[in-house]
C-alpha cells in the first residue's frame, strides 16, 4: 500500500509539477488497464491511471493521489443581444385646448 502511494506521489510530482495535487480514499471496486474505480461513501470515483499501481486487489482501501488537466476545450459562440430603440426623452404631449 505504501509503495502504491509513493509511486503515485512520484508520478504526480514529476509529470504534473504545475498542477495542484488532490487525493481520495476509498475501497477499490474495479481495476482496468487505464482506469481504477473506488467508492468513497456513496460516490463512485472513476480515475484514469497511467501504468501499474502495484499489487492492488478489489475491496482494498486505498488512497489515490491525482491531478486534473484539460484535454480539450469547446468554446460557445458569443451571442449579441439585439439593439433596442430607446424612447425619445423629454418629448411633451401637445394640448389642443384653447387658452
N, CA and C atoms as an extended XYZ file, in Angstrom:
297
Properties=species:S:1:pos:R:3:atomname:S:1:resname:S:1:resid:I:1 pbc="F F F"
N         0.825       -1.192        0.000 N   UNK     1
C         0.000        0.000        0.000 CA  UNK     1
C         0.865        1.249        0.000 C   UNK     1
N         1.916        1.240        0.822 N   UNK     2
C         2.789        2.405        0.869 CA  UNK     2
C         3.523        2.578       -0.452 C   UNK     2
N         3.846        1.449       -1.121 N   UNK     3
C         4.508        1.531       -2.423 CA  UNK     3
C         3.605        2.200       -3.439 C   UNK     3
N         2.309        1.899       -3.376 N   UNK     4
C         1.344        2.488       -4.305 CA  UNK     4
C         1.275        3.995       -4.105 C   UNK     4
N         1.139        4.409       -2.867 N   UNK     5
C         1.047        5.831       -2.571 CA  UNK     5
C         2.312        6.554       -2.992 C   UNK     5
N         3.469        5.968       -2.718 N   UNK     6
C         4.729        6.590       -3.081 CA  UNK     6
C         4.867        6.690       -4.596 C   UNK     6
N         4.485        5.649       -5.312 N   UNK     7
C         4.569        5.667       -6.775 CA  UNK     7
C         3.667        6.743       -7.357 C   UNK     7
N         2.462        6.875       -6.814 N   UNK     8
C         1.546        7.896       -7.309 CA  UNK     8
C         2.043        9.302       -6.997 C   UNK     8
N         2.614        9.489       -5.828 N   UNK     9
C         3.153       10.803       -5.470 CA  UNK     9
C         4.302       11.169       -6.398 C   UNK     9
N         5.206       10.222       -6.628 N   UNK    10
C         6.340       10.493       -7.510 CA  UNK    10
C         5.880       10.779       -8.927 C   UNK    10
N         4.932       10.014       -9.426 N   UNK    11
C         4.433       10.230      -10.783 CA  UNK    11
C         3.752       11.583      -10.896 C   UNK    11
N         2.957       11.941       -9.907 N   UNK    12
C         2.251       13.219       -9.942 CA  UNK    12
C         3.217       14.382       -9.843 C   UNK    12
N         4.237       14.244       -9.015 N   UNK    13
C         5.150       15.376       -8.821 CA  UNK    13
C         6.060       15.584      -10.014 C   UNK    13
N         6.431       14.532      -10.728 N   UNK    14
C         7.319       14.713      -11.864 CA  UNK    14
C         6.564       14.997      -13.153 C   UNK    14
N         5.441       14.357      -13.352 N   UNK    15
C         4.695       14.535      -14.587 CA  UNK    15
C         3.871       15.810      -14.586 C   UNK    15
N         3.221       16.122      -13.497 N   UNK    16
C         2.315       17.261      -13.426 CA  UNK    16
C         2.792       18.262      -12.376 C   UNK    16
N         4.007       18.687      -12.493 N   UNK    17
C         4.590       19.561      -11.471 CA  UNK    17
C         3.801       20.851      -11.288 C   UNK    17
N         3.203       21.373      -12.336 N   UNK    18
C         2.498       22.644      -12.242 CA  UNK    18
C         1.053       22.482      -11.772 C   UNK    18
N         0.507       21.273      -11.787 N   UNK    19
C        -0.879       21.041      -11.414 CA  UNK    19
C        -1.017       20.851       -9.912 C   UNK    19
N        -2.168       21.247       -9.400 N   UNK    20
C        -2.460       21.039       -7.986 CA  UNK    20
C        -2.773       19.561       -7.772 C   UNK    20
N        -2.272       18.996       -6.688 N   UNK    21
C        -2.491       17.581       -6.395 CA  UNK    21
C        -3.675       17.417       -5.442 C   UNK    21
N        -4.436       16.354       -5.658 N   UNK    22
C        -5.590       16.019       -4.840 CA  UNK    22
C        -5.446       14.573       -4.397 C   UNK    22
N        -6.286       14.150       -3.452 N   UNK    23
C        -6.294       12.757       -3.047 CA  UNK    23
C        -7.703       12.328       -2.691 C   UNK    23
N        -7.964       11.040       -2.843 N   UNK    24
C        -9.251       10.468       -2.476 CA  UNK    24
C        -8.982        9.080       -1.890 C   UNK    24
N        -9.693        8.745       -0.826 N   UNK    25
C        -9.530        7.450       -0.168 CA  UNK    25
C       -10.845        6.692       -0.243 C   UNK    25
N       -10.754        5.412       -0.582 N   UNK    26
C       -11.943        4.579       -0.653 CA  UNK    26
C       -11.592        3.143       -0.970 C   UNK    26
N       -12.623        2.300       -1.123 N   UNK    27
C       -12.428        0.890       -1.443 CA  UNK    27
C       -12.421        0.691       -2.952 C   UNK    27
N       -11.549       -0.177       -3.423 N   UNK    28
C       -11.406       -0.459       -4.852 CA  UNK    28
C       -12.594       -1.291       -5.325 C   UNK    28
N       -13.308       -0.792       -6.343 N   UNK    29
C       -14.434       -1.522       -6.934 CA  UNK    29
C       -14.046       -2.201       -8.240 C   UNK    29
N       -13.220       -1.520       -9.052 N   UNK    30
C       -12.798       -2.048      -10.350 CA  UNK    30
C       -11.375       -1.608      -10.633 C   UNK    30
N       -10.656       -2.470      -11.353 N   UNK    31
C        -9.318       -2.121      -11.822 CA  UNK    31
C        -9.237       -2.513      -13.284 C   UNK    31
N        -9.034       -1.526      -14.153 N   UNK    32
C        -8.893       -1.780      -15.574 CA  UNK    32
C        -7.489       -1.443      -16.034 C   UNK    32
N        -7.235       -1.587      -17.327 N   UNK    33
C        -5.915       -1.268      -17.863 CA  UNK    33
C        -5.589        0.210      -17.721 C   UNK    33
N        -6.603        1.062      -17.869 N   UNK    34
C        -6.335        2.505      -17.834 CA  UNK    34
C        -7.238        3.268      -16.869 C   UNK    34
N        -7.951        2.545      -15.988 N   UNK    35
C        -8.858        3.205      -15.056 CA  UNK    35
C        -8.962        2.403      -13.758 C   UNK    35
N        -9.190        3.106      -12.674 N   UNK    36
C        -9.473        2.462      -11.389 CA  UNK    36
C       -10.720        3.134      -10.822 C   UNK    36
N       -11.620        2.342      -10.258 N   UNK    37
C       -12.859        2.861       -9.677 CA  UNK    37
C       -12.844        2.553       -8.194 C   UNK    37
N       -13.016        3.605       -7.383 N   UNK    38
C       -13.097        3.407       -5.941 CA  UNK    38
C       -14.396        4.006       -5.435 C   UNK    38
N       -14.842        3.527       -4.288 N   UNK    39
C       -16.052        4.052       -3.680 CA  UNK    39
C       -15.695        4.811       -2.424 C   UNK    39
N       -16.108        6.078       -2.400 N   UNK    40
C       -15.918        6.936       -1.229 CA  UNK    40
C       -17.310        7.309       -0.746 C   UNK    40
N       -17.712        6.754        0.371 N   UNK    41
C       -19.079        6.981        0.846 CA  UNK    41
C       -20.059        6.393       -0.149 C   UNK    41
N       -21.003        7.216       -0.619 N   UNK    42
C       -21.978        6.760       -1.613 CA  UNK    42
C       -21.545        7.065       -3.041 C   UNK    42
N       -20.396        7.713       -3.207 N   UNK    43
C       -19.936        8.122       -4.534 CA  UNK    43
C       -18.924        7.142       -5.100 C   UNK    43
N       -19.009        6.922       -6.420 N   UNK    44
C       -18.019        6.124       -7.136 CA  UNK    44
C       -17.109        7.087       -7.892 C   UNK    44
N       -15.821        6.942       -7.687 N   UNK    45
C       -14.819        7.787       -8.342 CA  UNK    45
C       -14.114        6.949       -9.396 C   UNK    45
N       -14.196        7.364      -10.646 N   UNK    46
C       -13.514        6.696      -11.746 CA  UNK    46
C       -12.348        7.584      -12.163 C   UNK    46
N       -11.144        7.094      -11.965 N   UNK    47
C        -9.947        7.894      -12.211 CA  UNK    47
C        -9.054        7.163      -13.204 C   UNK    47
N        -8.629        7.888      -14.231 N   UNK    48
C        -7.706        7.323      -15.213 CA  UNK    48
C        -6.368        7.067      -14.535 C   UNK    48
N        -5.688        6.000      -14.979 N   UNK    49
C        -4.384        5.695      -14.390 CA  UNK    49
C        -3.370        5.456      -15.494 C   UNK    49
N        -2.137        5.801      -15.177 N   UNK    50
C        -1.023        5.574      -16.094 CA  UNK    50
C        -0.203        4.409      -15.571 C   UNK    50
N        -0.160        3.349      -16.328 N   UNK    51
C         0.652        2.209      -15.923 CA  UNK    51
C         0.073        1.433      -14.756 C   UNK    51
N         0.933        0.700      -14.070 N   UNK    52
C         0.524       -0.161      -12.972 CA  UNK    52
C         0.551        0.586      -11.644 C   UNK    52
N        -0.408        0.288      -10.811 N   UNK    53
C        -0.447        0.862       -9.467 CA  UNK    53
C         0.105       -0.120       -8.443 C   UNK    53
N         0.662       -1.220       -8.913 N   UNK    54
C         1.209       -2.212       -7.988 CA  UNK    54
C         0.201       -3.305       -7.709 C   UNK    54
N         0.372       -3.973       -6.590 N   UNK    55
C        -0.467       -5.108       -6.213 CA  UNK    55
C        -1.712       -4.614       -5.479 C   UNK    55
N        -2.730       -4.276       -6.252 N   UNK    56
C        -3.986       -3.769       -5.693 CA  UNK    56
C        -5.067       -4.813       -5.937 C   UNK    56
N        -5.868       -5.061       -4.914 N   UNK    57
C        -6.949       -6.041       -5.036 CA  UNK    57
C        -8.298       -5.370       -4.816 C   UNK    57
N        -9.333       -5.951       -5.383 N   UNK    58
C       -10.691       -5.449       -5.197 CA  UNK    58
C       -11.036       -5.476       -3.717 C   UNK    58
N       -11.715       -4.437       -3.252 N   UNK    59
C       -12.126       -4.357       -1.865 CA  UNK    59
C       -11.113       -3.715       -0.939 C   UNK    59
N        -9.869       -3.543       -1.403 N   UNK    60
C        -8.852       -2.903       -0.570 CA  UNK    60
C        -9.147       -1.432       -0.394 C   UNK    60
N        -8.786       -0.900        0.764 N   UNK    61
C        -8.895        0.537        0.995 CA  UNK    61
C        -7.587        1.172        0.512 C   UNK    61
N        -7.702        2.147       -0.386 N   UNK    62
C        -6.525        2.802       -0.949 CA  UNK    62
C        -6.714        4.319       -0.925 C   UNK    62
N        -5.616        5.027       -1.021 N   UNK    63
C        -5.649        6.471       -1.208 CA  UNK    63
C        -5.003        6.760       -2.548 C   UNK    63
N        -5.766        7.387       -3.448 N   UNK    64
C        -5.249        7.760       -4.769 CA  UNK    64
C        -4.859        9.227       -4.752 C   UNK    64
N        -3.730        9.524       -5.324 N   UNK    65
C        -3.264       10.893       -5.485 CA  UNK    65
C        -3.382       11.209       -6.970 C   UNK    65
N        -4.029       12.314       -7.298 N   UNK    66
C        -4.288       12.621       -8.701 CA  UNK    66
C        -4.230       14.118       -8.943 C   UNK    66
N        -4.184       14.470      -10.210 N   UNK    67
C        -4.251       15.863      -10.637 CA  UNK    67
C        -5.334       15.979      -11.698 C   UNK    67
N        -5.755       17.197      -11.964 N   UNK    68
C        -6.743       17.425      -13.018 CA  UNK    68
C        -6.072       18.185      -14.154 C   UNK    68
N        -6.393       17.796      -15.375 N   UNK    69
C        -5.866       18.512      -16.534 CA  UNK    69
C        -6.894       18.468      -17.655 C   UNK    69
N        -6.920       19.507      -18.450 N   UNK    70
C        -7.861       19.585      -19.573 CA  UNK    70
C        -7.220       18.947      -20.805 C   UNK    70
N        -7.982       18.139      -21.506 N   UNK    71
C        -7.511       17.501      -22.741 CA  UNK    71
C        -7.918       18.307      -23.969 C   UNK    71
N        -9.082       18.968      -23.879 N   UNK    72
C        -9.559       19.799      -24.986 CA  UNK    72
C       -10.585       20.784      -24.444 C   UNK    72
N       -11.024       21.695      -25.324 N   UNK    73
C       -11.980       22.707      -24.900 CA  UNK    73
C       -12.870       23.081      -26.079 C   UNK    73
N       -14.128       23.312      -25.807 N   UNK    74
C       -15.074       23.798      -26.806 CA  UNK    74
C       -15.555       25.169      -26.347 C   UNK    74
N       -15.490       26.132      -27.230 N   UNK    75
C       -15.895       27.488      -26.898 CA  UNK    75
C       -17.218       27.780      -27.589 C   UNK    75
N       -18.200       28.213      -26.818 N   UNK    76
C       -19.510       28.543      -27.366 CA  UNK    76
C       -19.416       29.877      -28.103 C   UNK    76
N       -20.123       30.023      -29.207 N   UNK    77
C       -20.096       31.301      -29.921 CA  UNK    77
C       -20.729       32.396      -29.073 C   UNK    77
N       -20.218       33.600      -29.233 N   UNK    78
C       -20.772       34.727      -28.484 CA  UNK    78
C       -22.127       35.092      -29.063 C   UNK    78
N       -23.034       35.462      -28.195 N   UNK    79
C       -24.340       35.913      -28.653 CA  UNK    79
C       -24.443       37.397      -28.378 C   UNK    79
N       -24.930       38.128      -29.376 N   UNK    80
C       -25.071       39.571      -29.251 CA  UNK    80
C       -26.552       39.874      -29.107 C   UNK    80
N       -26.894       40.609      -28.065 N   UNK    81
C       -28.293       40.967      -27.840 CA  UNK    81
C       -28.726       41.960      -28.917 C   UNK    81
N       -29.951       41.841      -29.426 N   UNK    82
C       -30.422       42.786      -30.436 CA  UNK    82
C       -30.526       44.193      -29.844 C   UNK    82
N       -30.251       45.175      -30.685 N   UNK    83
C       -30.316       46.568      -30.234 CA  UNK    83
C       -31.763       46.952      -29.977 C   UNK    83
N       -31.972       47.737      -28.943 N   UNK    84
C       -33.325       48.205      -28.646 CA  UNK    84
C       -33.374       49.707      -28.900 C   UNK    84
N       -34.520       50.169      -29.310 N   UNK    85
C       -34.713       51.592      -29.575 CA  UNK    85
C       -35.225       52.237      -28.304 C   UNK    85
N       -34.475       53.232      -27.824 N   UNK    86
C       -34.873       53.927      -26.604 CA  UNK    86
C       -35.966       54.930      -26.931 C   UNK    86
N       -36.953       55.079      -26.050 N   UNK    87
C       -38.000       56.076      -26.292 CA  UNK    87
C       -37.387       57.476      -26.229 C   UNK    87
N       -37.982       58.371      -27.003 N   UNK    88
C       -37.463       59.738      -27.036 CA  UNK    88
C       -37.722       60.406      -25.700 C   UNK    88
N       -36.691       60.900      -25.089 N   UNK    89
C       -36.804       61.531      -23.776 CA  UNK    89
C       -37.122       63.008      -23.933 C   UNK    89
N       -37.899       63.548      -23.003 N   UNK    90
C       -38.176       64.982      -22.982 CA  UNK    90
C       -39.250       65.428      -23.964 C   UNK    90
N       -39.857       64.549      -24.629 N   UNK    91
C       -40.898       64.928      -25.592 CA  UNK    91
C       -42.182       65.183      -24.832 C   UNK    91
N       -42.775       66.355      -25.073 N   UNK    92
C       -44.009       66.717      -24.381 CA  UNK    92
C       -45.205       66.483      -25.281 C   UNK    92
N       -46.266       66.106      -24.632 N   UNK    93
C       -47.524       65.949      -25.380 CA  UNK    93
C       -48.095       67.328      -25.658 C   UNK    93
N       -48.671       67.524      -26.799 N   UNK    94
C       -49.261       68.831      -27.129 CA  UNK    94
C       -50.733       68.814      -26.788 C   UNK    94
N       -51.193       69.935      -26.323 N   UNK    95
C       -52.573       70.064      -25.913 CA  UNK    95
C       -53.359       70.760      -26.996 C   UNK    95
N       -54.593       70.394      -27.178 N   UNK    96
C       -55.463       71.038      -28.174 CA  UNK    96
C       -56.390       72.017      -27.536 C   UNK    96
N       -56.229       72.284      -26.234 N   UNK    97
C       -57.098       73.237      -25.543 CA  UNK    97
C       -56.774       74.659      -25.992 C   UNK    97
N       -57.786       75.436      -26.019 N   UNK    98
C       -57.582       76.852      -26.331 CA  UNK    98
C       -57.300       77.595      -25.060 C   UNK    98
N       -56.451       78.624      -25.121 N   UNK    99
C       -56.134       79.397      -23.939 CA  UNK    99
C       -56.930       80.599      -23.857 C   UNK    99
